[in-house]
Amino acid sequence: MNENLSIGAASRNCGVKVPTIRYYEQIGLLPAPPRTEANRRTFNARDLRRLAFIRHARELGFEIDAIRTLLTLQDDPHQPCATADAIARARLTEVQQRIDGLTALKAELEAMIESCRHGEIADCRVIEILADHSRRSQPMYANASLHR
């Protein structure tokens, strides 16, 4: 592998957009790479592995602070893995809560559709249920996190 990849080549190689690479550098997830005489960033295999790690962690929904901690752990491989395990467990809990919220949301939508008479809007249960704010189940909507 070429040890001196441009930011564009690193982007294509890792599937991370150029502005995102710059952002990761700015916030310290990616160390500032060396620059050429023309002041262009150059990336090596270690940088590419780090970018791929960050991209995969983001795809799994890990927050930046969690990724920062995981990278710190990765940089010192002789540490116990309890912190990494706790971060993954917390993310799993978040995912399960979201699944539970979406499952409840699905059930409410199915019930709404099932109760529809397929008549006129004046008799439409979908419109009636949506207009009736007292029927709203707050925990379900909070867990579904659809507003994110």
N, C-alpha and C positions, 0 to 999 in steps of 0.2 A: 504494500500500500504506500502510496506517495505520502511522505512525511510533511509536505508543505502544501496543503490544500488551501485554496482560496475560500472565502466565506461562502461563495456561491456553490462551489464543489462540496463543501461540508454540508450545506443546506440540502443539496440533492442527495448526497450520500445518506444522511440521517433522516430525511423527511421533516426537517424543521425549517421554517421560513427564516430568511435572512434577518428581518426585524426582530424575530423571536430570539435568534442567536445573540443579537446585540443586547436585547433586554436581559437575557440570562447572564451575559457578561456584566451588564450594568448593576444587577442586583446581587452579583457575587456567586451565582450558582456555577458559573463557568469562569475559570481564571482568565484574566486578560491574556490573549495569545500573543506570541511574538509578532512583530510587524516587519515587513520588508522595507527596503530603502524608500520605496514609494508609499510607505505608511499603510500598506494593506495587511490585514490580519492573515496569519497562516495557522492552519490547524493540523495537528498530528493525530495519530491513531488513538492516543489516550483521550484527546479532546473529543473525538468522534464517539468513543465508547461512553464518555460522560454525557454527551448530547443525546445519544440513543437511550441511556438510562433515564434521563430527565423526560424525554418524550414519552417513553413507556409509562413512567410514573404518572405523568399528566393524563395519559389515556385512561389510566385506572382511577383517575379522579383525586389523586393525592394533591393536597394544597402545597404551595411553594415552601412554607415553613417545614412541613413534614419532609419534603424532598431535600431541603437543605440539611436536615438532621440525618436523613438516610445517606446522603452523600458524605457527610462528615464521618459517619460510621463506616462507609465503604472505604474511605481513605485510611482508616486504621483497622484493618481486618482482624486484629487480635482481641478486639473488644467482645464482650458477651453480646448476644443478639437479642437480649430482652427488650431493648428500646425499639429495635426494628420490628419485633413481634408485636409490641404494644401499638405501634403506629399502624401496622397492617390490621390488627384487630379493631382498632378504632374506626378505620376506613370501612371494614366489613360491617360494623354496627351501623354506620351511616347508610351504607348500601341497603342493608336489611330494612332499616326504617323507611327508606325511600320506596322500596318494593312494597312494604306493608301499606304505605300511603297510596301508592299507585293502584294496588289491589283494591283498596277501599273505594278509590275514585272510579275504577272500572266497574265495580259492583253498583255504585250509585248511577253511573251512566247507563248501564244495562237495565237497571230498574226503571229509569226514566224512559228509555226507549221502549221497554216492554209495556209500560203503561200508556203509551201513545195510542190514540184511537185512529190515527191516520185520517182524521176528518179535516175540519177547518181550523185555522189558527185560533179562532175564538174558543175551541174545545181542546186545544193542543196541551197535553200534559207536560211536554218538554218546556214550552214557554211558561206554563204555570209554575212548574217546579223551580225553574231558574229565577222567576220573579219573586218567589217566596223565600226571602232571606232567612226566615226563622228555621228553615230546613237545613241550612248550611251546617255542616259538621266541621268545626274549626280544626280539630286535631288532624283530620284526614287531609285537609288542604295544606296544613303546615308541614306535614310529613312528606307530601307529594313533591314539594319544592318546585312547582312548575313555574314559579316566577323568577327563577334563576337564569 
